[in-house]
């Protein structure tokens, strides 16, 4: 996901949300049931990932051998 954010040059909230909504739309097109929870997840996951990514990032120090 982070590679897609870097490559697209868009925010870390927009790219995951668009990806999830694309998956929801594809599922709907092949006949799957799309309920309010599915759409809410598709819309909410991007902004949640955007907010939590910096807080959950682990900075690793280089190891000198």
C-alpha positions in Angstrom: 0.0 0.0 0.0 2.8 2.4 0.8 4.4 1.8 -2.5 1.1 2.6 -4.2 0.9 5.9 -2.2 4.5 6.8 -3.3 3.9 5.9 -6.9 0.6 7.7 -7.2 1.8 10.8 -5.3 -1.5 11.0 -3.5 -2.3 11.1 0.2 -2.0 8.0 2.4 -5.7 8.3 3.1 -7.0 8.6 -0.4 -5.1 5.7 -2.0 -6.3 3.0 0.4 -9.9 4.3 0.3 -9.9 4.3 -3.5 -8.5 0.8 -3.6 -11.1 -0.5 -1.1 -13.9 1.2 -3.0 -12.7 -0.3 -6.3 -12.7 -3.8 -4.7 -16.2 -3.2 -3.3 -17.4 -2.1 -6.8 -15.8 -5.1 -8.5 -17.5 -7.4 -5.9 -20.8 -5.7 -6.6 -20.4 -6.1 -10.4 -19.8 -9.9 -10.0 -23.0 -10.2 -7.9 -21.8 -10.0 -4.3 -23.9 -8.3 -1.7 -22.8 -4.8 -0.8 -24.2 -3.6 2.6 -23.7 -0.4 4.6 -20.8 -2.0 6.6 -18.9 -2.9 3.4 -19.2 0.6 2.1 -18.3 2.1 5.5 -15.2 0.0 5.7 -14.2 1.0 2.2 -14.6 4.7 3.0 -13.1 4.6 6.5 -10.0 2.4 6.0 -8.1 5.1 4.1 -8.4 7.9 6.6 -7.8 5.5 9.5 -4.6 4.2 7.8 -3.5 7.8 7.2 -3.8 8.8 10.8 -2.3 5.6 12.3 0.6 5.1 9.9 3.0 7.6 11.5 2.1 6.4 15.0 2.8 2.7 14.1 5.9 3.2 12.1 9.0 1.6 13.6 12.3 3.4 12.8 15.2 1.0 12.5 18.7 2.0 13.2 21.3 0.7 10.7 23.4 -2.1 12.1 27.2 -1.8 11.6 28.9 -5.1 11.3 
